[in-house]
Amino acid sequence: MEYFLAGSFIALFVFIAIDRPILLIKFKDGEIIKTRGKIPHGLLHDCAEIAKRNPITGTVEVYRNRFKPVKLVISKSIDNKAQQRIRNVFPYKSFK
């Protein structure tokens, strides 16, 4: 019985404490290969345009947690210019 309670507390803690992305976009060689979540159409179009102009490989993830409304995480494999362009087109207000 104690093992069941301990396991359920650990599962509950993991479920609450670990943030899961609400939005995911994966790029490979300048193309979007995978998307997950409800992505605004303008963001998807702009990210595809950025990827076409300079071929990038990596991921863009958006997290929602208790402390910030949204947290945008861009992988390190995407160069700094493309990262800044993605940050500029990201619609922060539509995720509140």
N, CA, C and O atoms as CSV, one atom per row, in Angstrom:
chain,resi,resn,atom,element,x,y,z
A,1,MET,N,N,0.822,-1.187,0.000
A,1,MET,CA,C,0.000,0.000,0.000
A,1,MET,C,C,0.871,1.257,0.000
A,1,MET,O,O,0.571,2.241,-0.677
A,2,GLU,N,N,1.957,1.200,0.776
A,2,GLU,CA,C,2.835,2.364,0.841
A,2,GLU,C,C,3.510,2.620,-0.508
A,2,GLU,O,O,3.726,3.766,-0.901
A,3,TYR,N,N,3.837,1.531,-1.208
A,3,TYR,CA,C,4.468,1.679,-2.515
A,3,TYR,C,C,3.510,2.328,-3.509
A,3,TYR,O,O,3.916,3.138,-4.343
A,4,PHE,N,N,2.253,1.965,-3.409
A,4,PHE,CA,C,1.253,2.565,-4.297
A,4,PHE,C,C,1.122,4.060,-4.033
A,4,PHE,O,O,1.075,4.856,-4.971
A,5,LEU,N,N,1.063,4.445,-2.763
A,5,LEU,CA,C,0.962,5.864,-2.424
A,5,LEU,C,C,2.212,6.628,-2.850
A,5,LEU,O,O,2.111,7.736,-3.376
A,6,ALA,N,N,3.375,6.050,-2.629
A,6,ALA,CA,C,4.616,6.705,-3.035
A,6,ALA,C,C,4.678,6.852,-4.549
A,6,ALA,O,O,5.078,7.895,-5.065
A,7,GLY,N,N,4.284,5.816,-5.244
A,7,GLY,CA,C,4.282,5.881,-6.713
A,7,GLY,C,C,3.298,6.904,-7.237
A,7,GLY,O,O,3.593,7.607,-8.204
A,8,SER,N,N,2.132,7.000,-6.617
A,8,SER,CA,C,1.140,7.980,-7.072
A,8,SER,C,C,1.603,9.402,-6.778
A,8,SER,O,O,1.355,10.304,-7.578
A,9,PHE,N,N,2.269,9.621,-5.650
A,9,PHE,CA,C,2.803,10.961,-5.361
A,9,PHE,C,C,3.897,11.339,-6.347
A,9,PHE,O,O,3.959,12.484,-6.795
A,10,ILE,N,N,4.745,10.404,-6.684
A,10,ILE,CA,C,5.803,10.678,-7.663
A,10,ILE,C,C,5.202,10.975,-9.029
A,10,ILE,O,O,5.641,11.904,-9.706
A,11,ALA,N,N,4.209,10.204,-9.440
A,11,ALA,CA,C,3.555,10.441,-10.732
A,11,ALA,C,C,2.865,11.793,-10.750
A,11,ALA,O,O,2.933,12.506,-11.751
A,12,LEU,N,N,2.202,12.158,-9.662
A,12,LEU,CA,C,1.540,13.458,-9.577
A,12,LEU,C,C,2.556,14.592,-9.631
A,12,LEU,O,O,2.327,15.595,-10.308
A,13,PHE,N,N,3.674,14.445,-8.928
A,13,PHE,CA,C,4.717,15.463,-8.943
A,13,PHE,C,C,5.285,15.639,-10.344
A,13,PHE,O,O,5.480,16.767,-10.796
A,14,VAL,N,N,5.550,14.540,-11.029
A,14,VAL,CA,C,6.095,14.606,-12.387
A,14,VAL,C,C,5.086,15.262,-13.316
A,14,VAL,O,O,5.456,16.062,-14.175
A,15,PHE,N,N,3.815,14.925,-13.148
A,15,PHE,CA,C,2.772,15.502,-14.001
A,15,PHE,C,C,2.644,17.004,-13.794
A,15,PHE,O,O,2.406,17.740,-14.751
A,16,ILE,N,N,2.797,17.466,-12.564
A,16,ILE,CA,C,2.650,18.891,-12.263
A,16,ILE,C,C,3.940,19.663,-12.515
A,16,ILE,O,O,3.898,20.768,-13.055
A,17,ALA,N,N,5.078,19.106,-12.135
A,17,ALA,CA,C,6.337,19.849,-12.143
A,17,ALA,C,C,6.971,19.961,-13.520
A,17,ALA,O,O,7.596,20.979,-13.819
A,18,ILE,N,N,6.831,18.961,-14.357
A,18,ILE,CA,C,7.503,18.980,-15.651
A,18,ILE,C,C,6.596,19.643,-16.682
A,18,ILE,O,O,5.454,19.232,-16.887
A,19,ASP,N,N,7.126,20.669,-17.319
A,19,ASP,CA,C,6.368,21.372,-18.348
A,19,ASP,C,C,6.475,20.627,-19.662
A,19,ASP,O,O,7.556,20.189,-20.054
A,20,ARG,N,N,5.360,20.486,-20.332
A,20,ARG,CA,C,5.333,19.863,-21.646
A,20,ARG,C,C,5.023,20.939,-22.677
A,20,ARG,O,O,4.253,21.857,-22.393
A,21,PRO,N,N,5.604,20.846,-23.860
A,21,PRO,CA,C,5.360,21.899,-24.851
A,21,PRO,C,C,3.912,21.887,-25.337
A,21,PRO,O,O,3.322,20.829,-25.558
A,22,ILE,N,N,3.356,23.091,-25.497
A,22,ILE,CA,C,2.015,23.202,-26.054
A,22,ILE,C,C,2.081,23.378,-27.566
A,22,ILE,O,O,1.070,23.255,-28.257
A,23,LEU,N,N,3.265,23.665,-28.069
A,23,LEU,CA,C,3.456,23.859,-29.500
A,23,LEU,C,C,4.856,23.400,-29.863
A,23,LEU,O,O,5.811,23.669,-29.135
A,24,LEU,N,N,4.982,22.701,-30.999
A,24,LEU,CA,C,6.279,22.190,-31.426
A,24,LEU,C,C,6.369,22.287,-32.941
A,24,LEU,O,O,5.454,21.878,-33.655
A,25,ILE,N,N,7.486,22.834,-33.425
A,25,ILE,CA,C,7.768,22.895,-34.862
A,25,ILE,C,C,9.178,22.354,-35.058
A,25,ILE,O,O,10.123,22.846,-34.442
A,26,LYS,N,N,9.325,21.341,-35.915
A,26,LYS,CA,C,10.647,20.780,-36.210
A,26,LYS,C,C,11.029,21.114,-37.641
A,26,LYS,O,O,10.234,20.960,-38.568
A,27,PHE,N,N,12.267,21.577,-37.801
A,27,PHE,CA,C,12.816,21.918,-39.106
A,27,PHE,C,C,13.919,20.939,-39.462
A,27,PHE,O,O,14.651,20.468,-38.591
A,28,LYS,N,N,14.035,20.637,-40.747
A,28,LYS,CA,C,15.167,19.847,-41.228
A,28,LYS,C,C,15.503,20.334,-42.626
A,28,LYS,O,O,14.679,20.256,-43.537
A,29,ASP,N,N,16.717,20.835,-42.787
A,29,ASP,CA,C,17.225,21.332,-44.068
A,29,ASP,C,C,16.289,22.340,-44.723
A,29,ASP,O,O,16.057,22.282,-45.930
A,30,GLY,N,N,15.755,23.260,-43.935
A,30,GLY,CA,C,14.940,24.335,-44.469
A,30,GLY,C,C,13.483,24.002,-44.700
A,30,GLY,O,O,12.772,24.798,-45.314
A,31,GLU,N,N,13.013,22.871,-44.238
A,31,GLU,CA,C,11.606,22.497,-44.396
A,31,GLU,C,C,11.024,22.125,-43.044
A,31,GLU,O,O,11.726,21.613,-42.172
A,32,ILE,N,N,9.737,22.388,-42.879
A,32,ILE,CA,C,9.042,21.984,-41.670
A,32,ILE,C,C,8.654,20.519,-41.840
A,32,ILE,O,O,7.912,20.172,-42.759
A,33,ILE,N,N,9.160,19.657,-40.947
A,33,ILE,CA,C,8.863,18.235,-41.096
A,33,ILE,C,C,7.841,17.739,-40.084
A,33,ILE,O,O,7.206,16.710,-40.310
A,34,LYS,N,N,7.669,18.455,-38.963
A,34,LYS,CA,C,6.729,17.990,-37.961
A,34,LYS,C,C,6.185,19.174,-37.176
A,34,LYS,O,O,6.929,20.083,-36.807
A,35,THR,N,N,4.884,19.154,-36.925
A,35,THR,CA,C,4.258,20.167,-36.084
A,35,THR,C,C,3.369,19.468,-35.069
A,35,THR,O,O,2.840,18.384,-35.317
A,36,ARG,N,N,3.219,20.103,-33.938
A,36,ARG,CA,C,2.346,19.564,-32.897
A,36,ARG,C,C,1.720,20.729,-32.156
A,36,ARG,O,O,2.400,21.715,-31.869
A,37,GLY,N,N,0.458,20.636,-31.847
A,37,GLY,CA,C,-0.246,21.689,-31.127
A,37,GLY,C,C,-1.014,22.582,-32.075
A,37,GLY,O,O,-0.983,22.397,-33.292
A,38,LYS,N,N,-1.702,23.550,-31.506
A,38,LYS,CA,C,-2.496,24.498,-32.286
A,38,LYS,C,C,-1.609,25.694,-32.641
A,38,LYS,O,O,-1.392,26.592,-31.828
A,39,ILE,N,N,-1.105,25.679,-33.875
A,39,ILE,CA,C,-0.170,26.702,-34.332
A,39,ILE,C,C,-0.940,27.765,-35.113
A,39,ILE,O,O,-1.679,27.433,-36.040
A,40,PRO,N,N,-0.776,29.033,-34.753
A,40,PRO,CA,C,-1.414,30.090,-35.546
A,40,PRO,C,C,-0.919,30.040,-37.001
A,40,PRO,O,O,0.267,29.829,-37.255
A,41,HIS,N,N,-1.833,30.235,-37.935
A,41,HIS,CA,C,-1.500,30.101,-39.349
A,41,HIS,C,C,-0.396,31.068,-39.770
A,41,HIS,O,O,0.480,30.699,-40.552
A,42,GLY,N,N,-0.426,32.279,-39.270
A,42,GLY,CA,C,0.595,33.261,-39.623
A,42,GLY,C,C,1.981,32.849,-39.146
A,42,GLY,O,O,2.970,33.056,-39.849
A,43,LEU,N,N,2.054,32.270,-37.957
A,43,LEU,CA,C,3.338,31.820,-37.426
A,43,LEU,C,C,3.891,30.681,-38.274
A,43,LEU,O,O,5.083,30.660,-38.581
A,44,LEU,N,N,3.048,29.745,-38.650
A,44,LEU,CA,C,3.501,28.624,-39.470
A,44,LEU,C,C,4.000,29.108,-40.833
A,44,LEU,O,O,5.027,28.640,-41.327
A,45,HIS,N,N,3.278,30.034,-41.428
A,45,HIS,CA,C,3.681,30.586,-42.724
A,45,HIS,C,C,5.006,31.344,-42.606
A,45,HIS,O,O,5.892,31.180,-43.445
A,46,ASP,N,N,5.142,32.171,-41.570
A,46,ASP,CA,C,6.371,32.943,-41.387
A,46,ASP,C,C,7.567,32.043,-41.089
A,46,ASP,O,O,8.665,32.291,-41.587
A,47,CYS,N,N,7.364,30.998,-40.280
A,47,CYS,CA,C,8.469,30.072,-39.987
A,47,CYS,C,C,8.893,29.310,-41.238
A,47,CYS,O,O,10.082,29.057,-41.436
A,48,ALA,N,N,7.941,28.946,-42.076
A,48,ALA,CA,C,8.281,28.270,-43.332
A,48,ALA,C,C,9.075,29.207,-44.241
A,48,ALA,O,O,10.008,28.775,-44.918
A,49,GLU,N,N,8.711,30.472,-44.255
A,49,GLU,CA,C,9.428,31.461,-45.071
A,49,GLU,C,C,10.852,31.689,-44.540
A,49,GLU,O,O,11.793,31.794,-45.327
A,50,ILE,N,N,11.012,31.764,-43.232
A,50,ILE,CA,C,12.339,31.926,-42.638
A,50,ILE,C,C,13.207,30.708,-42.954
A,50,ILE,O,O,14.390,30.848,-43.261
A,51,ALA,N,N,12.624,29.533,-42.879
A,51,ALA,CA,C,13.377,28.303,-43.151
A,51,ALA,C,C,13.786,28.196,-44.618
A,51,ALA,O,O,14.848,27.658,-44.932
A,52,LYS,N,N,12.947,28.704,-45.510
A,52,LYS,CA,C,13.300,28.674,-46.942
A,52,LYS,C,C,14.469,29.600,-47.259
A,52,LYS,O,O,15.334,29.266,-48.069
A,53,ARG,N,N,14.490,30.767,-46.614
A,53,ARG,CA,C,15.530,31.749,-46.916
A,53,ARG,C,C,16.912,31.309,-46.460
A,53,ARG,O,O,17.895,31.500,-47.176
A,54,ASN,N,N,16.988,30.729,-45.291
A,54,ASN,CA,C,18.260,30.158,-44.839
A,54,ASN,C,C,17.953,28.792,-44.232
A,54,ASN,O,O,17.331,28.711,-43.173
A,55,PRO,N,N,18.380,27.728,-44.887
A,55,PRO,CA,C,18.043,26.372,-44.437
A,55,PRO,C,C,18.488,26.117,-42.994
A,55,PRO,O,O,19.671,26.207,-42.665
A,56,ILE,N,N,17.519,25.800,-42.154
A,56,ILE,CA,C,17.811,25.572,-40.744
A,56,ILE,C,C,17.375,24.156,-40.356
A,56,ILE,O,O,16.489,23.566,-40.974
A,57,THR,N,N,18.014,23.642,-39.332
A,57,THR,CA,C,17.661,22.345,-38.763
A,57,THR,C,C,17.586,22.522,-37.256
A,57,THR,O,O,18.544,22.977,-36.630
A,58,GLY,N,N,16.447,22.162,-36.674
A,58,GLY,CA,C,16.276,22.300,-35.233
A,58,GLY,C,C,14.813,22.314,-34.861
A,58,GLY,O,O,13.948,21.963,-35.664
A,59,THR,N,N,14.541,22.726,-33.626
A,59,THR,CA,C,13.167,22.750,-33.128
A,59,THR,C,C,12.830,24.090,-32.489
A,59,THR,O,O,13.697,24.802,-31.982
A,60,VAL,N,N,11.544,24.404,-32.534
A,60,VAL,CA,C,10.981,25.556,-31.828
A,60,VAL,C,C,9.877,25.003,-30.941
A,60,VAL,O,O,8.951,24.352,-31.424
A,61,GLU,N,N,9.978,25.265,-29.645
A,61,GLU,CA,C,8.993,24.769,-28.688
A,61,GLU,C,C,8.431,25.932,-27.887
A,61,GLU,O,O,9.139,26.892,-27.583
A,62,VAL,N,N,7.152,25.835,-27.548
A,62,VAL,CA,C,6.500,26.848,-26.725
A,62,VAL,C,C,5.940,26.146,-25.495
A,62,VAL,O,O,5.197,25.172,-25.609
A,63,TYR,N,N,6.305,26.652,-24.315
A,63,TYR,CA,C,5.835,26.098,-23.054
A,63,TYR,C,C,4.958,27.109,-22.348
A,63,TYR,O,O,5.178,28.315,-22.461
A,64,ARG,N,N,3.969,26.628,-21.622
A,64,ARG,CA,C,3.162,27.485,-20.755
A,64,ARG,C,C,3.365,26.969,-19.336
A,64,ARG,O,O,3.182,25.781,-19.068
A,65,ASN,N,N,3.739,27.859,-18.433
A,65,ASN,CA,C,3.911,27.456,-17.039
A,65,ASN,C,C,3.264,28.474,-16.125
A,65,ASN,O,O,2.614,29.412,-16.587
A,66,ARG,N,N,3.440,28.287,-14.833
A,66,ARG,CA,C,2.781,29.137,-13.857
A,66,ARG,C,C,3.419,30.513,-13.729
A,66,ARG,O,O,2.751,31.459,-13.310
A,67,PHE,N,N,4.683,30.647,-14.076
A,67,PHE,CA,C,5.405,31.880,-13.813
A,67,PHE,C,C,5.393,32.848,-14.991
A,67,PHE,O,O,5.347,34.063,-14.796
A,68,LYS,N,N,5.435,32.322,-16.204
A,68,LYS,CA,C,5.379,33.151,-17.403
A,68,LYS,C,C,4.198,32.674,-18.240
A,68,LYS,O,O,3.881,31.485,-18.235
A,69,PRO,N,N,3.549,33.577,-18.954
A,69,PRO,CA,C,2.441,33.120,-19.813
A,69,PRO,C,C,2.914,32.119,-20.863
A,69,PRO,O,O,2.302,31.064,-21.026
A,70,VAL,N,N,3.983,32.430,-21.568
A,70,VAL,CA,C,4.560,31.505,-22.543
A,70,VAL,C,C,6.077,31.619,-22.504
A,70,VAL,O,O,6.637,32.665,-22.177
A,71,LYS,N,N,6.719,30.516,-22.845
A,71,LYS,CA,C,8.182,30.494,-22.905
A,71,LYS,C,C,8.567,29.903,-24.250
A,71,LYS,O,O,8.227,28.757,-24.546
A,72,LEU,N,N,9.261,30.661,-25.052
A,72,LEU,CA,C,9.690,30.240,-26.375
A,72,LEU,C,C,11.100,29.669,-26.275
A,72,LEU,O,O,12.022,30.355,-25.834
A,73,VAL,N,N,11.268,28.406,-26.687
A,73,VAL,CA,C,12.569,27.738,-26.631
A,73,VAL,C,C,12.953,27.346,-28.048
A,73,VAL,O,O,12.239,26.598,-28.717
A,74,ILE,N,N,14.105,27.867,-28.502
A,74,ILE,CA,C,14.605,27.585,-29.845
A,74,ILE,C,C,15.919,26.837,-29.692
A,74,ILE,O,O,16.778,27.239,-28.908
A,75,SER,N,N,16.077,25.751,-30.439
A,75,SER,CA,C,17.277,24.921,-30.281
A,75,SER,C,C,18.528,25.675,-30.728
A,75,SER,O,O,18.470,26.587,-31.553
A,76,LYS,N,N,19.652,25.268,-30.161
A,76,LYS,CA,C,20.936,25.927,-30.431
A,76,LYS,C,C,21.437,25.687,-31.855
A,76,LYS,O,O,22.293,26.427,-32.340
A,77,SER,N,N,20.915,24.663,-32.526
A,77,SER,CA,C,21.381,24.368,-33.878
A,77,SER,C,C,20.878,25.390,-34.902
A,77,SER,O,O,21.379,25.436,-36.026
A,78,ILE,N,N,19.908,26.194,-34.528
A,78,ILE,CA,C,19.411,27.257,-35.404
A,78,ILE,C,C,20.272,28.491,-35.167
A,78,ILE,O,O,20.492,28.886,-34.022
A,79,ASP,N,N,20.759,29.099,-36.242
A,79,ASP,CA,C,21.670,30.242,-36.094
A,79,ASP,C,C,20.953,31.451,-35.488
A,79,ASP,O,O,19.724,31.521,-35.474
A,80,ASN,N,N,21.747,32.396,-34.990
A,80,ASN,CA,C,21.209,33.523,-34.229
A,80,ASN,C,C,20.293,34.423,-35.050
A,80,ASN,O,O,19.301,34.929,-34.526
A,81,LYS,N,N,20.607,34.632,-36.328
A,81,LYS,CA,C,19.749,35.474,-37.165
A,81,LYS,C,C,18.360,34.863,-37.329
A,81,LYS,O,O,17.351,35.561,-37.226
A,82,ALA,N,N,18.316,33.565,-37.581
A,82,ALA,CA,C,17.027,32.888,-37.739
A,82,ALA,C,C,16.272,32.851,-36.405
A,82,ALA,O,O,15.048,32.983,-36.383
A,83,GLN,N,N,17.000,32.672,-35.291
A,83,GLN,CA,C,16.346,32.693,-33.986
A,83,GLN,C,C,15.668,34.030,-33.735
A,83,GLN,O,O,14.531,34.077,-33.264
A,84,GLN,N,N,16.361,35.109,-34.047
A,84,GLN,CA,C,15.792,36.436,-33.828
A,84,GLN,C,C,14.595,36.670,-34.733
A,84,GLN,O,O,13.613,37.277,-34.305
A,85,ARG,N,N,14.653,36.213,-35.952
A,85,ARG,CA,C,13.510,36.372,-36.864
A,85,ARG,C,C,12.298,35.594,-36.359
A,85,ARG,O,O,11.169,36.077,-36.455
A,86,ILE,N,N,12.519,34.405,-35.826
A,86,ILE,CA,C,11.407,33.621,-35.278
A,86,ILE,C,C,10.822,34.323,-34.055
A,86,ILE,O,O,9.603,34.362,-33.886
A,87,ARG,N,N,11.685,34.876,-33.203
A,87,ARG,CA,C,11.185,35.624,-32.040
A,87,ARG,C,C,10.377,36.845,-32.475
A,87,ARG,O,O,9.381,37.191,-31.840
A,88,ASN,N,N,10.806,37.494,-33.553
A,88,ASN,CA,C,10.097,38.687,-34.021
A,88,ASN,C,C,8.712,38.368,-34.561
A,88,ASN,O,O,7.797,39.177,-34.407
A,89,VAL,N,N,8.534,37.218,-35.186
A,89,VAL,CA,C,7.225,36.892,-35.771
A,89,VAL,C,C,6.332,36.114,-34.809
A,89,VAL,O,O,5.163,35.878,-35.117
A,90,PHE,N,N,6.855,35.710,-33.651
A,90,PHE,CA,C,6.055,34.923,-32.716
A,90,PHE,C,C,4.962,35.777,-32.085
A,90,PHE,O,O,5.259,36.839,-31.538
A,91,PRO,N,N,3.696,35.336,-32.148
A,91,PRO,CA,C,2.580,36.133,-31.596
A,91,PRO,C,C,2.380,35.865,-30.103
A,91,PRO,O,O,1.563,35.025,-29.726
A,92,TYR,N,N,3.117,36.572,-29.263
A,92,TYR,CA,C,3.022,36.350,-27.815
A,92,TYR,C,C,1.617,36.628,-27.278
A,92,TYR,O,O,1.162,35.944,-26.362
A,93,LYS,N,N,0.938,37.608,-27.830
A,93,LYS,CA,C,-0.374,38.006,-27.302
A,93,LYS,C,C,-1.460,36.974,-27.570
A,93,LYS,O,O,-2.458,36.933,-26.851
A,94,SER,N,N,-1.287,36.150,-28.579
A,94,SER,CA,C,-2.340,35.177,-28.877
A,94,SER,C,C,-2.266,33.958,-27.961
A,94,SER,O,O,-3.145,33.100,-28.032
A,95,PHE,N,N,-1.256,33.851,-27.110
A,95,PHE,CA,C,-1.113,32.705,-26.205
A,95,PHE,C,C,-1.493,33.054,-24.768
A,95,PHE,O,O,-1.257,32.240,-23.875
A,96,LYS,N,N,-2.063,34.213,-24.506
A,96,LYS,CA,C,-2.439,34.587,-23.147
A,96,LYS,C,C,-3.795,34.034,-22.791
A,96,LYS,O,O,-4.277,34.249,-21.679
